[in-house]
Amino acid sequence: MYSKSLTRVLILGLAVITLVGFGFGVERAVAQEDVEYLEMPKQYVGSEKCKSCHQKQYYTWRTTQHSRMAQDLRANKRALIVDWDEKTIRDDLAKLGKKLKVPAKKIYVPKLDEIEYTIGSKWKQRYIVRKKGVLYISPVQYNVQTHRFVNYHEADWNKRPWLSKCGGCHTTGVDLNKQTFSEPAVGCEACHGKGSWHFAQPSAEFIKKEPAIINPAKLTKGVAAQICGSCHNRGKSTKVKGAGWPVGYKPGMAVEAFYTSTSYAIGDKKHMYPNEFSKGHHQQFIDWQKSIHFKEGVSCNSCHYTHAHDLDKSLPWQMTQQWISTDAQTKEGSGDRQCLSCHTAVAKSRNAVHRVHSFTKCVGCHMPRIAKSAESGDVHSHVFVALLPEVTLKNPALPNSCQSCHKHKDQDLNKLNDDLKKIQAQLDWRASK
């Protein structure tokens, strides 16, 4: 007993010294429960605990989509982004006609007080209800861009437990046995791992022969990218039958040991094109692995930030929130700047086809909107390949970059292809003079 008490006192003193002496900028009083964290298996503590020392990271994370992937409607009524009116919902569903597997009037539409959590708010929003102690996604979905309600697994929604199918990528710390989770968001610990030991002893890099916390910046690029790939992916768990996310995966590990990605080759025609480009959402990791970026070591964090305060350390961290308006959280902001920060030859010359298309953005051709989140074509491809009209001419099932542009959307494909070849020939001729 004496030895155990003395150990606690020593750890408590060390923790206080650590927080002040190592320049964390916060003199946090360490409670008895914090010391006890070191005596227990590592566990989730929640992003609010992280805020006590990492205020800059916390507040800039709060402005990202990760912090809003799932929201508790009972705690925040504003999480609901649309008026909840059953008649409006059923009227919208009725317009879908034969696309429905259940008649619109018979689809389960939850009452407002039945909804416990909302999912998403950018492209669409879904609504979580509880039946017999299990959480499910209700069979109605609101699409933001077109302001309409549509169906979602209306025939089998109550056979698809949310935490098993999707919850591991919309919340943090899911326990499928207990049907619980630690935090209704993609919180700090979703990417950094369980934080109890780090919270109790911030200076320790290893505790009990395990990393006290995972810092993706200290991992190799390939392993760090797999943290993103654990959710920006589609497939099935290798550890738990029926689970749609990598159950058991921990940041810093290889995700494919816990997960099998989907593909057109195995028969997934709903989410993949015949050329293995994604047509569904949260599949960026699958696309990226097919890209030249992947081969050259350009990873997710090469282009995207997770904590906006890291973008320019010369500025007060509050000012860096100006970048938060960048929808995709790209480090160089919106437009071409992100691409041209590396592709300097293109930036200087603007030759050949880049000269003709100088009025548009790089992503318009090289990251065409060919995938679907809520509505078809609202998500960018991440293979970073311009799809020319000849791709669609050879296989009508494949989209092309040109017709993803509104100006060319309904243009005759053969004429568009011929015009493109003529323009390219003229530019090649001029370049040779």
C-alpha positions in Angstrom: 0.0 0.0 0.0 2.8 2.4 1.0 4.7 1.7 -2.3 1.6 2.3 -4.4 0.7 5.6 -2.7 4.3 6.8 -3.0 4.3 6.0 -6.7 1.2 8.0 -7.2 2.7 11.0 -5.4 5.9 10.8 -7.5 3.9 10.5 -10.7 1.7 13.5 -9.7 4.7 15.6 -9.0 6.4 14.6 -12.3 3.2 15.4 -14.3 2.9 18.9 -12.8 6.6 19.7 -13.4 6.3 18.3 -17.0 3.4 20.6 -17.9 5.1 23.7 -16.7 8.7 22.9 -17.4 8.3 21.6 -21.0 6.6 24.8 -22.3 3.1 23.5 -23.0 1.9 26.9 -22.0 -0.8 25.6 -19.7 -0.4 25.0 -16.0 -3.0 22.2 -15.7 -3.6 20.8 -12.3 -3.4 17.0 -12.5 -6.2 15.3 -10.7 -6.0 12.0 -8.9 -8.1 10.4 -11.8 -5.4 11.5 -14.3 -2.7 9.7 -12.4 -4.9 6.6 -12.3 -5.0 6.6 -16.1 -1.4 5.4 -16.0 -2.4 2.4 -13.9 -5.2 1.3 -16.2 -5.1 0.1 -19.8 -5.0 2.9 -22.3 -8.4 4.4 -22.9 -10.3 7.2 -24.7 -10.6 10.5 -22.9 -12.3 12.7 -25.6 -11.2 15.8 -27.5 -12.3 18.1 -24.6 -9.4 16.7 -22.5 -7.0 17.4 -25.4 -8.1 21.0 -25.5 -6.6 21.7 -22.0 -3.1 21.7 -23.5 -3.6 21.8 -27.3 -6.0 24.8 -27.6 -4.7 25.8 -31.1 -5.2 22.4 -32.6 -8.5 21.9 -30.9 -10.2 25.1 -32.0 -9.0 24.9 -35.6 -10.2 21.2 -35.6 -13.6 22.4 -34.5 -14.0 24.4 -37.7 -13.4 21.3 -39.9 -15.9 18.7 -41.1 -14.3 16.0 -39.0 -15.7 17.7 -35.9 -19.2 17.5 -37.3 -19.3 14.1 -38.8 -21.8 13.1 -36.2 -23.6 15.5 -33.8 -25.8 14.9 -30.8 -29.1 16.4 -31.7 -30.3 16.1 -28.1 -27.4 18.4 -27.0 -27.4 20.7 -30.0 -30.7 21.3 -31.7 -29.0 23.3 -34.4 -27.3 20.2 -35.6 -30.5 19.6 -37.7 -30.1 21.7 -40.8 -33.6 21.5 -42.3 -37.2 21.9 -41.0 -38.5 18.4 -40.1 -41.9 18.1 -41.7 -43.2 14.6 -42.4 -45.5 15.7 -45.2 -42.7 17.4 -47.0 -40.5 14.4 -46.6 -43.1 12.0 -47.9 -43.9 14.3 -50.9 -40.3 14.3 -51.9 -40.1 10.5 -51.5 -43.2 10.1 -53.7 -41.5 11.9 -56.5 -38.9 9.1 -56.7 -41.6 6.7 -57.9 -40.3 3.4 -59.1 -36.9 4.0 -57.7 -38.3 3.2 -54.3 -38.3 -0.4 -52.9 -41.0 0.6 -50.4 -44.0 2.9 -51.3 -43.4 6.4 -50.1 -46.3 6.3 -47.7 -45.0 3.2 -45.9 -41.4 4.3 -45.5 -40.5 4.9 -41.9 -40.0 8.6 -41.2 -38.9 9.2 -37.6 -40.5 11.8 -35.4 -38.2 14.6 -34.5 -37.9 13.5 -30.9 -36.8 10.0 -32.0 -33.6 11.3 -33.7 -30.6 11.1 -31.5 -27.7 12.0 -33.8 -27.3 13.6 -37.2 -24.6 12.6 -39.7 -23.0 15.2 -42.0 -24.2 18.6 -43.2 -22.1 19.5 -46.3 -23.5 17.3 -49.1 -26.2 15.5 -47.2 -27.6 14.8 -43.8 -28.8 11.5 -42.3 -30.6 10.8 -39.1 -29.8 8.2 -36.4 -32.5 6.6 -34.3 -32.4 3.9 -31.6 -34.5 0.7 -31.8 -34.3 -1.9 -28.9 -31.0 -0.4 -27.7 -29.3 -0.4 -31.2 -28.6 2.7 -33.3 -29.8 2.7 -37.0 -29.7 5.2 -39.8 -33.3 6.0 -40.6 -34.3 5.5 -44.2 -34.6 9.2 -45.2 -31.8 11.5 -46.3 -31.7 15.2 -46.9 -29.6 16.4 -49.9 -28.3 19.9 -49.4 -27.4 20.9 -52.9 -30.9 20.1 -54.4 -32.9 20.7 -51.2 -34.8 17.4 -51.3 -35.3 14.3 -49.2 -34.4 11.0 -50.8 -34.5 7.3 -49.7 -31.7 5.5 -48.0 -32.0 1.7 -47.6 -35.7 2.0 -47.1 -36.3 -1.8 -47.4 -33.6 -3.0 -44.9 -32.6 0.0 -42.8 -33.5 -1.8 -39.5 -31.1 -4.7 -40.5 -28.1 -2.4 -40.8 -26.8 -1.4 -37.3 -25.1 2.0 -37.6 -22.1 1.4 -35.4 -21.3 -1.8 -37.3 -21.8 -0.5 -40.8 -20.6 3.1 -40.5 -20.2 4.3 -37.0 -16.4 3.7 -36.7 -15.7 6.4 -39.2 -18.3 8.9 -37.9 -17.5 8.7 -34.2 -14.4 8.0 -32.1 -13.9 5.0 -29.9 -16.6 2.6 -31.0 -17.1 -0.6 -28.9 -19.2 -3.0 -30.9 -19.7 -5.4 -28.0 -21.1 -2.6 -25.8 -22.7 -0.7 -28.7 -21.1 2.5 -27.4 -18.6 5.1 -28.6 -16.5 7.7 -26.9 -17.2 10.8 -28.9 -19.8 11.7 -31.6 -17.2 13.1 -34.1 -14.0 12.2 -35.8 -12.1 13.5 -32.7 -8.4 13.9 -31.8 -8.1 10.3 -30.8 -9.4 9.0 -34.1 -6.1 10.0 -35.6 -3.8 10.1 -32.6 -5.0 7.0 -30.7 -6.3 6.6 -27.2 -5.1 9.5 -25.1 -5.4 8.6 -21.4 -1.7 7.9 -20.9 -0.6 11.0 -22.8 -3.0 13.1 -20.9 -1.7 11.9 -17.6 2.0 12.2 -18.5 2.4 14.5 -21.6 6.2 14.3 -21.8 6.5 10.5 -22.0 7.0 9.2 -25.5 6.5 5.6 -24.5 4.7 4.1 -21.5 4.6 0.3 -20.9 6.4 -0.2 -24.1 3.7 1.5 -26.1 3.6 5.0 -27.7 1.9 7.3 -25.2 0.3 9.0 -28.2 0.5 8.8 -32.0 1.8 11.8 -33.8 1.2 11.2 -37.6 3.9 13.7 -38.4 6.5 11.4 -36.9 5.3 8.3 -38.9 6.5 7.4 -42.4 4.2 9.0 -45.1 2.9 5.6 -46.1 1.8 4.7 -42.6 0.5 8.2 -41.9 -1.7 8.1 -45.0 -3.3 4.9 -43.9 -4.8 6.8 -41.0 -6.8 8.8 -43.6 -7.3 5.6 -45.5 -9.0 3.9 -42.6 -12.1 6.0 -43.3 -11.6 7.6 -46.7 -12.1 4.1 -48.1 -14.8 1.6 -48.9 -14.8 -2.1 -48.3 -15.3 -4.6 -45.4 -13.7 -5.5 -42.2 -11.4 -8.6 -42.1 -12.0 -9.0 -38.3 -15.8 -8.6 -37.8 -18.2 -10.1 -40.3 -20.6 -7.5 -41.7 -18.7 -4.4 -40.4 -18.0 -1.7 -43.0 -15.0 -0.2 -41.4 -11.6 -1.5 -40.2 -12.6 -2.8 -36.7 -9.5 -3.1 -34.6 -7.3 -0.7 -36.6 -5.2 1.7 -34.6 -3.4 4.8 -35.9 0.2 3.9 -36.9 -0.8 0.4 -38.1 -1.3 -0.9 -41.7 -5.0 -0.6 -42.4 -5.2 -3.3 -45.0 -4.5 -5.9 -42.3 -7.9 -5.0 -41.0 -9.8 -4.0 -44.1 -10.4 -5.2 -47.7 -11.0 -2.3 -50.2 -13.7 -2.6 -52.7 -13.1 -2.7 -56.5 -14.9 -3.1 -59.8 -13.0 -6.4 -60.3 -14.8 -8.0 -57.4 -18.2 -6.9 -58.7 -18.8 -3.5 -57.0 -20.4 -1.8 -60.0 -22.3 0.6 -57.7 -19.3 2.3 -56.3 -16.6 1.8 -59.0 -16.3 2.5 -62.7 -14.9 -0.2 -65.1 -11.5 1.6 -65.1 -11.5 1.2 -61.2 -12.0 5.0 -60.7 -14.4 5.7 -57.8 -18.0 6.8 -58.4 -18.9 6.8 -54.7 -17.9 9.0 -51.7 -15.4 8.4 -49.0 -13.2 6.5 -51.5 -10.3 8.9 -51.9 -7.7 6.5 -50.5 -8.6 3.9 -53.2 -8.2 6.4 -55.9 -5.0 7.9 -54.5 -3.3 4.5 -54.5 -3.8 4.4 -58.3 -2.3 7.8 -58.8 1.2 9.1 -59.8 1.1 11.0 -56.5 1.0 7.7 -54.6 4.1 6.4 -56.5 6.0 9.7 -56.0 5.2 9.9 -52.3 2.7 12.8 -52.4 0.3 11.8 -49.6 -2.9 13.2 -48.1 -1.1 15.7 -45.8 1.0 17.0 -48.7 -2.1 18.8 -49.8 -4.5 18.8 -46.9 -4.2 20.2 -43.4 -6.0 18.9 -40.3 -5.0 21.7 -37.9 -5.2 25.1 -39.7 -2.9 26.8 -37.2 0.0 24.9 -38.7 -0.3 26.6 -42.0 1.7 29.7 -41.2 3.4 29.7 -37.8 4.4 33.4 -38.3 0.8 34.4 -37.8 -1.3 34.5 -34.6 -3.1 31.1 -34.7 -6.5 32.8 -34.7 -5.7 34.4 -38.1 -5.0 31.1 -39.8 -8.7 30.4 -39.6 -9.0 32.4 -42.9 -8.0 29.1 -44.6 -10.9 27.2 -43.0 -13.2 28.6 -45.7 -11.3 26.4 -48.1 -13.8 23.6 -48.6 -11.2 20.8 -49.0 -8.8 22.1 -46.3 -6.0 22.4 -48.9 -2.8 24.0 -47.6 -2.5 26.6 -50.3 -6.1 27.6 -50.3 -8.6 27.3 -53.1 -8.0 27.5 -56.9 -4.8 26.5 -58.6 -2.3 27.5 -55.9 -2.2 24.1 -54.3 -1.4 22.3 -57.5 1.0 25.0 -58.9 3.0 25.0 -55.7 4.6 21.8 -56.9 3.9 21.8 -60.7 6.0 24.9 -61.3 6.8 24.1 -64.9 3.1 24.2 -65.8 2.7 27.4 -63.8 5.5 29.1 -65.8 4.8 27.9 -69.3 1.0 27.4 -69.5 1.8 25.6 -72.7 -0.2 23.3 -75.0 -3.6 22.3 -73.5 -2.9 24.2 -70.3 -2.8 27.4 -72.3 -6.2 26.8 -73.7 -7.7 26.0 -70.3 -6.0 28.7 -68.4 -9.4 30.1 -67.5 -10.3 27.1 -65.4 -8.9 25.3 -62.4 -6.5 22.3 -62.5 -9.0 20.2 -60.6 -11.6 20.8 -63.4 -9.7 18.4 -65.7 -7.4 16.4 -63.4 -9.9 15.9 -60.6 -13.2 15.8 -62.4 -16.4 15.6 -60.4 -17.4 12.1 -61.4 -18.2 10.6 -58.0 -21.3 10.8 -55.9 -21.9 11.7 -52.3 -25.5 13.0 -52.3 -26.0 13.9 -56.0 -24.1 12.5 -59.0 -20.9 14.4 -59.7 -20.6 16.3 -56.5 -17.3 14.7 -55.4 -13.9 14.9 -57.1 -11.8 12.0 -58.4 -8.5 11.5 -56.6 -6.6 9.6 -59.3 -5.4 13.0 -60.7 -5.8 12.0 -64.3 -7.6 14.1 -67.0 -10.2 11.9 -68.6 -10.4 12.8 -72.3 -13.5 12.3 -74.5 -12.0 9.2 -76.1 -12.3 7.4 -72.8 -16.1 7.7 -73.0 -16.2 6.9 -76.7 -14.4 3.6 -76.1 -16.7 2.8 -73.1 -19.9 4.9 -72.5 -20.0 3.7 -68.9 -16.9 5.9 -68.2 -17.2 9.7 -67.7 -14.8 12.2 -69.0 -13.4 15.5 -67.7 -14.7 17.6 -70.6 -18.4 16.8 -70.0 -18.1 17.4 -66.3 -17.8 21.1 -67.3 -21.2 22.7 -67.7 -20.2 24.3 -71.0 -19.6 21.0 -72.6 -22.1 18.9 -70.7 -24.4 18.2 -73.6 -22.0 18.6 -76.5 -21.6 15.9 -79.1 -18.8 13.7 -77.9 -17.3 12.9 -81.3 -17.2 16.6 -82.2 -15.7 17.5 -78.8 -13.0 14.8 -79.3 -12.2 16.0 -82.8 -12.1 19.7 -81.7 -9.7 18.8 -78.9 -7.4 17.0 -81.3 -7.4 20.0 -83.7 -6.6 22.4 -80.9 -3.8 20.2 -79.6 -2.3 19.8 -83.1 -2.3 23.6 -83.6 -0.6 24.2 -80.2 2.0 21.5 -81.0 2.6 23.3 -84.4 3.1 26.7 -82.7 5.4 25.2 -80.1 7.6 23.8 -82.9 8.1 27.2 -84.5 
